[in-house]
Amino acid sequence: MDEFDYVVVGGGTAGSVVAARLSEDPSVSVCLLEAGPSDLGDDNVLRLNRWMSLLGSGYDWDYPVVPQERGNSFLRHARAKVLGGCSSHNSCIAFWAPAEDLDEWAAMGLDGWSAADCFPLFRRLEDNDAPGDHHGRDGPVRIRTVPPEDPCGRAVLTACEEAGIPVTPFNTGTTVLRGANWFQINAREDGTRCSASVAYLHPVMDSRPNLRVRTELRAKRLVLDEDRRCVGVDYLPPDLVRTLRVHARREVIVSCGAIDTPKLLMLSGIGPAAHLRESGVEVLVDSPGVGQNLQDHPEGVIMWNAEQPMVTTSTQWWEIGIFAATESGLDRPDLMFHYGAVPFDLNTYRRSYPTSENAFCLTPNVTRARSRGTVRLASRDFRDKPRVDPRYFTDGYDMEIMTRGLLLARKIAARPALALWAGAELAPGPDVHSDDELAGYVRETHNTAYHPACTVRMGPPEDPDAPLDPQLRVKGVRGLRVADGSAMPFLIAVNPCVTTMMIGEKCADMLVRRHP
């Protein structure tokens, strides 16, 4: 029998962490199943400055969204199909979660998830070059501050100061309400991304006989016995013909991400009963919250032709972040911008907006978006892509914040510091002024910051709409947990990659305590 103590489904941002940490105990056997290929030695993945070429590539599940009532129906959700998951696919912007977010998680009944509980895990996972006694120095994930080598980026930061947004360091332990700076990134000095797979798996894959990392194996369903205990996983090997099964003596941990984790649970009979029946799936556990509560950071774009030559080399082309609170009394920013030293016409060009190969942009995103979407099965066939419906801008608050972001971006670009850089506004263009005009532009052209989350959220044990308890256990099933961004009760206000690694650390700790 193909049997291990633990089976981790999904070798992504959290799954890589869980598998590596559990296998530190040589008496414990761990099998990690990943649908995509290995990233070992693959510069297409490992070279961070190539990350944008991964979008829509063979390393991308490339999920479309269903037609959007108030958003961009052409948008695609990039989800990584490679070891390391989205940490092998993204721009490696590295943030600790705001303390206010984690403390709110705890206040919602999630014991053990406060900032005081979680900040030590950030410290444990990182090797950070920033000052501060709170930072870790010997963790597996190299985190460093982007060097200030882009002259247009330096001008952007000066323009922010002229607009009343101070240059402020990130990851100090205090949430930045209004401030801008070069990002911290999880990448090594030689330009190699320090993804979850690079940091946690690469150093041990050949030295731990108790850890099996199996790539290009696609999970079909979770196996539950008559007592509703998860005892294994059925998967399809590379020949795409014969279904095989791997058994778990202790527990199965699902770490497939905010789109594929609810899909796998539903294919396995765990989800909203009516939807499962409509899809032809036998209902084993009626869990109405599976696939609900989809949250994201919707992202707009405003782009200018550059009057001087833009940089031709970069760490990852998106090196600066800007935070703003658009009203008084907030304890977290409601706007975040990424500065891109590249034209970002992914969604504007098809709408006939002008473009340039020498351009820069600011991309405001709504950090606390209120719109809620769903992930649903397209059919009972595991090969079919799920139906992803983010329902962007169905809550009017999100559009209000986004339009404020576009106006603030224009204010920054109009400062004297950018006079030698900011040429013609390419999109939305100088003739688009009113709130209605800006909203129409956003609905046509907005993107996502690629941060879907919360589709299998944690909640207190008595919450019937929360599929997970605070220990990440799937309610109604024994021996099954979820560890990835889908478990978040609400999406944190910053880029969530390092927080997802922290969830992996937290899950491993829970399992070690549960099975001494």
N, C-alpha and C positions, 0 to 999 in steps of 0.2 A: 504494500500500500504506500502511495506517495503521501507521506504524513509528516507534519511539522508541529511544533508547539504553537507557533503563530504564523498566520498567513496574512500578509499585507497586500491589498489589492490597489495598485496604483503607486508607481515609483516617482511621485511628483514632489512638490515643495514640502509637504508634510510627511508623505509616505516614506521618502528616503530617510528622513530623520527618525521616524518610528523604527524602521527596520535596523538602522545602524545602532541606535541606542539599545534596543532589545538584545541585539546580538553581541553586545559587550560582555554579556554573561555567557561563557563558553558552554555552560550546561543547558542552554536554551537554544532550540533550533528555530530558524526564521526563514520563511520563503517570501520573496518579494516578486509579485507579478506586475509587469509593465507592458502595456499594449504597444508602445512605440519601440524604436531601436535604441541601442545604447548610444550614449554621447561620448564614450571613451575615444579619444584621439580624433574626434570629428570637429574640425575648425569651423565648419558652418554653424555649429552650435556654440562652441567654446569661445570663439572670438566675439567679445561683447559688442564691438562696433559694427558687427554684421546683423544685429538682432532684427532690424526692420525687414531684411530679406527673408526672414522666417515666416512672415505673415502670408498666409495663403499658399505656403509651400507644402511639400510632402511631410513636413514636421508639424503640420497644423491640422486639427480636426475641422477647422474652418466652418463654424456653425452659422448659418443664416438666422435671422430673426423672422418671426411671422410678420405679416404686414402690420405696421404701427399706425394707430389711430392719430397720434400726435407727434410722432417721431420719424426718424429716417429709416425707412423700410429696406434700404440697400445695405445697411450696416451688417458687418460680419463679426462674430465673436471668435477671436483667435483663442484656441485652447491647444496646448502643446501635446504633441504625439512623439515624445522622446523621454528617455530617462532624465529625471530632474524636473519633469513637468514644466509648469509655467516659469519656474525659476531658471530653466534652460532656454527660455523663449522670450523673456521680457527685457526691459532696459535696466534691471537690477538697481532701481532706486530703493534705498534702504532706510526705513523708518521704524523706530519703536512706536508702538501704538500710544496714542495720547492716554495719560493716566485717567482723564475724565471718562474716556470711553470704557476702559476696563472697570473702573469703579461703578459705572452705570450698569455694566454687565452683572457685577456682583449684586447691585441693588435690585436687579430683576429676579433675584433668587438663585443666581449661579455662584454658589459658595465655592471659594477657591480660585476665582477668576478676577480678583481685584488687582489693582496696580501693585500693591504690596506683595501679592502672590506671584504675579507674572513678571515683574521687572527682573527678579533674579534669574529667570529663564532667558531673557534677552541677554543679560550679562554673561550667562554660561555659554551661549551659542556663539558669541562674537569675539573677534580679534579686531578691535576698533582703534584707529589712529587718532581719534579726537580726544581732546583733554577731558578730564573729569574722573573722579574716583568711582563714579557709578558704572563706568564702562568696563567691559571684559577685555582682557588682553591675550588670552590663550585659548579662546574657543575655536571651533573649526571654520567659522564663516568670517573671512576677511572683509572688513568694512572700512572703507577709506573715503576721505573727502576728495571730491573732484578738484583737480588742480585748475587754477584760474587762468587758463591759457587762451580762451576765446575772447578776442577784443570786443566783439559785439556783445557778448555776454557780460563783460565788465561794464560796458555802457548801459546795458539793461539794469544792472544793479544800481548804478549811479542814478539812472532815471527813476528807479523805484524810490530811492532816498529823496529825490527832488519832489516826488509825488506823495511823500509822507509815509513811505513804507521802509522802515529801517533795515539795514543789513543785519541779520540775526542768525546765530548758529543754530543748527538743527540737532536733535537728539541729545539735548542737554538735560532731559528730565522734566523740563517745563514746556508746556504746549505753546507753540507760536501762534498767536492770534493775528498778528499783523507783522509780517517780516519776509525777507527774501534772502536767498543765499545759494551758493553752489550746493548741489545735493551731496549726500553720502551715498555710495554705491557698494554693493557686495561684489567686488571684483578685485583681482590681484593687480599688482603694479605692472605686470607684463601685458595687461589687457585681456586676460582670461577671466571669464565670469566665474564667480564663486557661488555657483548654484548649490542647491541642496545635494545634488548628486556629486558634484565636484568636492564639496566640503565634507560630506558625511560618508559617501559610498566609495568613491575612487580610492581613498587610502586603505580600505579594508577588504575590498571585494576579493582579492587574491590571497588574503592572509587569514580569513576566518572560515574554517570549514563548516561552521554551524550556520552560515549565511549563504543562501542561494538567491542570486539576483537573476531572474529569468525575464528576458525582454522579448518583444514581438509575440506576446501571448495575450489574447483578448478575452477578458472575463465575459461570460455569457449570463451567469446567474449565481446567486448565493444558494448554498444547499442548507436547508433547515430540516431537522429530524422531526419526529412526531411530537416531541416536547417543545417545539419551537426554539430549539437551540441551533445556532449556526455552526455547522460542523465542517464546512469546506466551501470550495468554489469550483464551479465548472468553467472551463476555459477552452478556447480554440487555439491550437498550436499553429505554427507557420504554414503547415500544409493546408490549412483552412478546410479540413475534411472531418477529422476525428475529434470529437469532444473528449477531453480528459478532465480528471478531477484531482484536486489537491485537498487533503484533509487537514483540519486544524484540531489539535488535541485541546488547546486552551481557548484561543479566541481568534476571530477574523477581524481585521481592521480595514475599513474601506476608506481610501484616500484618493478618490478619482476626480475630485474637484466639484465646483458648484453646479456644473451641468451634468457630468457623467455619474456622480454619486447618486443623486436622486433617480437618474435613469436606471442604474443598476439595482437600486432598492426596489423600484417599481417593477422591473422585469422579474424580480425575485418574489413578487407578491406582497411587498411591504409598501403601502401607499394609500392614497384616497380610494376607497372601495369602489365607488361608482366609476371612476376613471379606469381603474384596473379592469373591471368587468367590461366596459366599453372597448377596451383594448384586447380583450381575450385572454387576460392574465388571471389565474386563480388567486383569489384574495386569501392570504395567510394572516396578515396583520393589517387591520384598517387603521392607517396612520394618515389623517387628513393633511398634516403639515408637510409631508414629503413633496417636494417640488413647488411649494408655496413660498412666498416671502422673498422672491428674487430681488436683490438689490444690486446697485451698480453706481459708479461715478460717471454720469453722462458728461461728455466733453465737447465743448465747442472749439472753434478755431478762428483766429483773426490773424491775417498774414500780410506782411509788407514786403515789397521789393527792396532789396538791400542796395544802398548807394555805394557801398564798398564791397570788395570781395569777401565772401564768407569763408570760414575755416574749411579746410579740406581734410582735416583729421580731427578726431574727437574720441573721447572715452566711449560715448554711446549716443551722441547727437542731441540729447535732452538733458542738459547739465545743470539747470537752475530751476528752483522752485520758488513760488511766491504765494504767500498766504494772506488772506484778508478776512476780516469780519465786517459785514456790510451794515451792521447796526450795533448799538451799544448793548451791553448786558450779556453778550454771548461768552461762554467759557471755552468754546472751540471755534475755529474758523469755519465759515460757511462757503468759502471759495478757496480753491487752490489752482494755481497756474503752473504749467510746465513751459519753459522756454525751449524752443527747438531751433537749432542752427541750420535747419533744412526747410525747404518748402513742404508743406503738409497739405497736399491737394487731393488726398485719398477720396474725400467725399465732395469736394468743391468743383473739381474739374469736370465731372460728368454733368454738373448743373450750369456749365458754361461760364463759371467765374474764371478770370484770367489767372495765369500762374507764371512762375519764373523759376529758373534753376539756381538763381542767386537770391534767396529770400530767407526770412526768418519769421517765426510765428510765436504767439502766445496762445495757450489752449486752456481757457478757464473750465474747471469742472466743479460740479456741485458736490461738496463733501458730505452733506447730510441729506441727500435726496430722499423725498418722501414717496415717490412712485414705487409701486410694488408689482412685480411680475410673477411669472410661473415658468416652470419647466415641466413638459408633459411628454408622454410617449407618443410617437407617431404611429406605432403599431407594436405588436408583441415581438417583432423581429429585432434582435439586438443589433443587427447591422444597420438599421435605419437611424438616421440622425434624429435626435429628439426635437420637439417643437419648443423653441425658446421665444418667450414673449415677455420682454422687459417692461412693456407698457410705459415707455419713456414719456415724460412730461404729462402724464395723465393727472398728476397733481400739479396744480398751477404754481405752487411754491417753487418748484424746480425751475420753471421757465423764468420766473421773476429773478431768482438768484443768477441764472445764466446770463440774462440781459444785463444785469448789473456788472457781471464779469466782463462782458464785451466793452462796456462803457469805461470801466476801470482800465482795461488794457489800452484803450485809446488814450486815456489820460497819461498813462506811463509813456506811450510812444511819442506823445507830444512834448515831453520834457526836453530841455536843451541838450541833455547828455546824449540823446538819440538823434539829434538833428543831422548829424553826418551819416547816419545809418538808415533811418526809416524813410524810405521813398514812398512811392504810391501804395496805398492800401489796396491790396488785390482782392481780398475777401474779408468781410462782405462788401467792402467798397465805400467810398466817401458819401455816396448818395443814400445809404441805408441809415436812417436816423431814429425813427419812431420805435416805440416798444413793439408795436405790431409788425413793423418791417423787420426788426431784429429777430423777433420770435419766428417769423416766417422763414428767415434765413437759417435759424438754428434747426427748425424742424426738417428742413431739406438736407442739411449738411453735417449735422452733429455726428460725432463718433462716440465711442466708449473709451474710457481709460483702461479697459480690459480688466476690470475688477469685479466680476460677478461673485456674489457671495450669498450666504444666509438661507439656502434652499433646503437645508435639513437642520434647522436651528436647534441649539440647546435651549432648554427652559427648565423651570423647576419641575419636580416629579409630578405635581398635580396639574400641570398645564397640558390639556389634551391636544392642543395644536402644535406643541413642540415635540418633534420626533425623537429628540435626544434629551437625556437627563444631564446634569452638570458634570458627570463623569464620562460624557461622550458615548454612553451606552444607548443603543437603539431600544426604545421602549417597546415592550411586548415581545422581545426576542432576548434570549440569553446568548452570551458568547459573541456579541457583535457590537462593534463601536465604529464611529465615524471620526476621522481626524483630517480635516482640511478646511478650506474657507467656507464650505457650506455649513459648518457647525456654528459660525458666528451668529449671535442673536440679532445683531444689526451690524452693518458695515462700518468699520472704523473710518475716521476722517482723513486718513492718509493712505499712501500706497501700502497694500496689505501683505506683501510677500514675506517680509521678515516676521510679521505676526503669525502668518501661517506656519512658518518654521517653528515658532514658539508653541503653537498648538501641537505640533508633532512632539516637541520636547515634553509638553504637559501630558500628552497621551501616554508616552513611554513611561513617565514617572508613575502614572496611575496604574499601568499594567504591572510594573515591577512591584508596587505595593500590593496589588491584588494577588499576584502569584509569586510569593517569595521563594 
